[in-house]
């Protein structure tokens, strides 16, 4: 008998009801300010994931031993940013209400806003940890409130002061850094102080958002807005493992734009980091 071919991320082919984590793609890049293409990330990652193993020698864990469901890509509205965000919010809310951890693959960074809206409804004391090259704290970009350049400011509108913790930041308008001093915690350039923040957030619900351009473009050129001076793969991996001690209730990984790295290295890096993220946050793994 022939079976329906459904492509999933490697090792993430469990049934929904049996899974603790649900991954899904949000192929949206309509507000990208420089080079679009992140809408192709989730499909590329699923396809290229079979170039890596399910086993992690870093953690001595295997995707085959945990329960992850790959829900595929959402069908998001083009030309209507708010509607697309609502579609992401609706899907994320269902996952959270079912007692599972949503793990979204972007897409541009604005997709985080849709997911945070849903998660914050369930966890009023939600805290945000952001790994990123860019502050994303503008109140508007070219007179638009909804942009990947404003996403963390919009998240702040939801969670408020002393709830957002940024690491790796090395780019932004001067006004963003001035505003941020009064409203968010920002560690520039690297992950110094992350362990202290983890201790501070023990027992609190945390949303982890990883903009892959936090990596140096020599490691990760396949992104829409590359910024020199980023962290290494091992730096980011260690940061992910460090925050895994927290109550991660939702997460995302975004801003891979595979068309800007024809070698495929950036997609391979993204796949490996997603594997490590899933293994590190899975309950009981």
N, C-alpha and C positions, 0 to 999 in steps of 0.2 A: 504494500500500500504506500502511495506517495503521501508525504506529509507537507504541510504548508511551511514554506521557508520564511522564518522570521529572524532577522539579524539582530542580535543583542550584543552588548558589551561582553567581552569574554568572562565567563564564569557567572554571569548575572541572568540566568535563565530559570530562576525559581518561579513558582506560582505566586500571584499577588497575596493571597490569603496566608501563605506560609512564610512570607518575607518580613524582615525587620526594617529593611531599607528599600526605598523605591527611587530608582534613577529615572530621569526623563529629560528630554531635550527641549530647549526653548529657542528655536532658530529665528532669532529676531535681531536685526542690526540697523533698524530704520533711523536711529538718531546718531549713528557713528559719525564723529566729527572729522576724521581723517581718512582712513582706508577701510571700507566695508569688507565683509566676507565672513564674519563670525557666525552667520546663519548656517554655514556649512560645517561647523565644528563637530556637532554631535554625530552626524552621519559619518564623518571622516574618522572620528574616534572609535565608533563601533567597528568599522571596517578594519582599521589598522590595529585594533586591540589584539587581534590574533597574532600579531608579531611579538607580543610579550607573553609571559607565562602567568598562570593564575597564582602561582606561589611567589611569595615575597621573602627573599633571603634577609631583608632588612628587619622584618618583624617575625619571621618564622611562622607565618600564617598563610592560608590558602583561600582564595575565593570559593573554591569548591566545598569548603567546610562551613560557609556562612550562607545566609538566605537573603539574596538580593534580587529584586524584580526590576526588569528594564521595561518601562512603559512606553518606550519609543519617543517620537517627537510629537509635541503638541502642534496642532494646526492653528497657527496664530494669524490674526488679521493683519494684512499689509495696509499701510496708509492710515491706520487708526491706532496710535500708540496706547491710549487709555484702554481701548478694548482689548488689545493684546495683553496688557498688564492684568486686566480683569480675568482673562482666560487663564493666565498663569496662577493668579490668586485662587481661582476656583478649584483648579486641579490640586494645588498645594494644600488647600484647606481640607479637601477630602482625604488626602494621604495622612495629614496630621490627625484628623479626627478618627482615623482608623488605627491610631496608635503606632504609626510607622514614621521613620525618619526620611523626609524628602531630600534628595540630592540632585540638584538641577545642573544640567550642562548647558551653559550659554553658547552662543548668543553674546551680545554686548552686555556691559555691566548693568544697564538699566533693568534687565530682567530680574535682578535681585529685589527691586522694589515690590514687584508683584508677589513674590514669595514671602517677603518680610511682612507685608500686609496680612497675609493669611496666618503666619506663625505668631505674630504679635497678638492677634485675636485670641489665640489659645494660651499664650504665655505673656501676660501683661508686664512681667518683669524681664522681658527679653533684653539680652545684651548682644552686641555685635562685635565680632573680631574680623578685621579686614586686612588681608594681605594684598598689597597693591603698589604700583609705581606712582599712581595719581591720587591726589586727595579726594577728588570728586565731590568737593564741598561748595561749588558755585551755587548760588541761589537760582540763577538762570544762565542759560548759554544761548546767545543770539536771540534773547527774549523768550526762550522756551524754558519752562519749568521742568519738563520731563526730558532728560538727556542722560547719556552715560557720563557726562561731565557734572551732573547735578545729583546723581543717584544717592550718594551718602547724605547729602543735605536733606533730600526727601525722606530718607530713612530716619534721620534725626527728627524730622517733623512728627514721626510716629513714636519714637522711643525717648527722645529728649536728652538732656544733659547727662554726662557721666555714664553713658551706656554704650558708647562707641569707642573702639580701640583699634587704631590704625598702625600698621607696621610696613616698613619698606618704602615709605612715601619719599619720592624724590622729584616730584613735578607738581606744579599747580600755580595758579595765579596768586600774587602776593596777598590779595584780599582773602583768599581761601585760608591761608595760614594764619592771618590775623583773626579771622572769625573763628577758626578752629581752636585757637588758644583758650577761648572761653567756653567751648561747647563739647569738644572731643579730646581724647588722648591721642597724640600723634608721635610715633617714633620714626624719625627719618632714616632712610637708607638701609636699615637692617632690622634684625629681630631682637636687638638688645632690650632687656627688660621684660621679655615675654613671660619668663618664668614667674616674675612678680605679679603680673596681671593674671596669670592662671591661678595663682594662690588666692588672689583677690576675688576671683569669679567662681571659686569652688561652690557647688551647690546651687548655682544660678543657671537658668536656661540660656544657651548661647547659640546664636546663628553665626556660622563661619562662612565668610565669602572670600574666595580666592580669585583675584584677577591675575591671570598668568603672566601679565606683563611686569609683575613684580620681579620676575626672573630677568637676568641680564640678556639683552638681545643676542649676545654671542652664544647663549644657551638656547634661547627661545626667540628666533627672529620672526616666527609666524604669528604676528599680532598686528592689530591695526594702528597702534600708537606706541612703537618701541621707544624705550628710554634707556640710554646708556647708564651704566653704574649700578646695575641690579644685583640681586643675590644669585647664588649658585643653586644648582639642583639640590645638592645635599643640605644647603642652608634651609631651603623651603621644605624639604622632606623632614628635617629635624623639627622645624616649626610646627608642621602638621602633627607629628608625633607628640610634641609637647602639649598642644591644645587638646589632644584626644583624651586627656585626663578629665576634661570638663564634661558637663552635660550638654553635648552637642545635639540640639533638637532638630536642626535643619542645616543644610549647607549648599553651596554651589561652587562651581568651577567654571570660569568664563574667559572670554576674550582671546581664545585661539582662533586665528584666521588662517586656515591651512593653505590657502592659495598663495600666501606670501613666503612660503618655505617649500620649494619644490623638492627639496631633499627628503622631506617627510620627518625630519628630526623633531620638529616642534610638536607634531601630532603624537609621535612616539613618547616624548617627554610628558605630554598631557595625559596620555593613557596610563603611563606608569604612576603618575601622581594621583590619578583617580583611583587606581588599584590600591595604592597605599592609604588614601583617604578612606575608602570603603572599609578596608581591613582595620583601620585604627579606630573608627567610630562605631563599628558594629557591636551591639550589646553582647557581652560575654565572649567576644572573639579573642 
